């Protein structure tokens, strides 16, 4: 049975620069994250008036969802507990 990694060892083992790079370079993860972000935008039911919105992405991680927000014409601010990754 699969379990969340952070329940198997300290978070520093799984949430570090190497793991972040693997996550953001995986085409499968990028595709899944884009689909989830598109669905989140649908659920927000923002007015279809052509006006960009300023959105807050709490728990943004590496910012993959933000790319979808930008692609849809919105501005966004991302906040995450993790340190900034360049």
C-alpha positions, 0 to 999 in steps of 0.5 A: 500500500502506497503512503505519503512520503512524509509519513515514511521519513522526515520531509527534508528527505523528500522535499529538497532541491533534487526532488523539486527538480524531478517534480518540475521536469516530469512531463506527466506531473506537468500535464496533471498539474495543468489539468488540475489548475484548469479545473480549479479555474473552472470551479472558481467561475470567474466572470468571462469579461476578459479582465485578468484577475489577481489570484493567490496560490497558497501552497504553490510549491514550484509554481506549476499551477501559476503557469496555467494561471498566466496562460489564461491571462491572470496574474498571480502571487504564489506563497509556499512554506518551502524555500524559494527554488531557482 
